[in-house]
Amino acid sequence: MTKKIAVINDLSGFGKCSLTAAIPVISVMGVQPCPLPTAVLSAQTAYPSYYLDDYTEKMENIRREWEKLGAEFDGIYTGFAASEEQIGHILKFIETFRKAETFLLVDPVMGDDGNKYDLFTEGLLQKMKRLASLADVITPNLTEFCLLTEADYEEIRRLPGGRLIRRLRKMAEGLQKEGPETVIITGIHLADEEGEKIGNLTVTKKDFYMTAFPYIGKSFSGTGDLFASVIAGGMARGDSIEELCRLAGEFTWRAVRDSVKAGAEAVAGTEFERRLGMLLPGFAGKADELFAG
């Protein structure tokens, strides 16, 4: 029987992020994504103009209908939440549908590049900390990780490579005492003798490892959604976290590289579609030889 993941995130008509990134990624991995929208937008919020239909009240209606159906999920994956009230609905959803064997992945969407998103509030942060404490895996970017740990982003960002990794590992271990088994910090900029790189640090309760790729010099919307979606899809099908971190990083990096070559707009998201074959069941860990181009 096909594995199922409840994916709680927003849906944007333009800008390949959130559900429009998660649905194809999880599907090609052989897992069924069951979307629960937090909002429906004409275009993601980085566009100069957009229409937003808030789904806060509708979220509870969907939860109730799924409960009537006796729905069961192998995983729950949460992304963008527009308010404290929405996180409250998400917590109720988790209480309803999370079983002993159901994993919870939380992508704590709150900001990027040292900046908080417009909808950020201190109350939302406290609710997000509560949600993250329940997770098996969290996938914050560096900005969100600093918010969760109440660290100074600029101070952390300026640390040299080795010190940065050691500091982040120690901070992650402190956060793990609050609940999450695995902390994956994405979008970390590093420099070594080979040049500037961007990578992701994974800290489990037993180990830690860094996967890094050459920095291409441009950022695109939705890369965090692609990364987290690969992790969620792979967890549902039983892949190891270490294997998934390499695959998610490789997939996202190649999508960004393709987008730069194609001259794509950063706000529109990446040209990830041609790389979806990397995620097919049985291909994990083989990206280098299968997709060298």
Disulfide bonds with the S-S distance in Angstrom:
none
